[in-house]
Amino acid sequence: MKNMQIFETAMCCSTGLCGVGVDPELLRISTVLNSLEKNGVKVDRFNLSSSPQEFITNKVINDFIKEKGVDELPVTILDDEIVITGRYPSNDEFVQLIHVPKSYIGEKPSTVKDTDKKTNGCGCSGGKGCC
């Protein structure tokens, strides 16, 4: 299993989901990470204010911050290699990077709706003049 770690800027709490204005991106990341964990996939998430020691002891992130500073956070590390900086991984990137099905991140596989099967997806009802 791939080892993924996400290092984030300082936030008021471990997820950043506190206060009156919740960032939708932080909500998405928390949801994805919870879904992964429910499926047995652990992604470590470190916040600069609640886990500063992780930023010191991890040589990869420590070197990165010395060179680039904290303005380039969040940083995603996969197997001790930086793979994404300045943003969080997209849902598709999570799937690709850690080799899990989309269902593991809370996405359902896309399927053709029953109504689309009856109308060939064109929206007509099968009468005259229908595609």
Secondary structure by P-SEA (a helix, b strand, c coil): cbbbbbbbcccccccccccccccaaaaaaaaaaaaaaaacbbbbbbbccccaaaaaacaaaaaaaaccccccccbbbcccccccccccccaaaaaaaccccccccccccccccaaaaaacccccccccccc
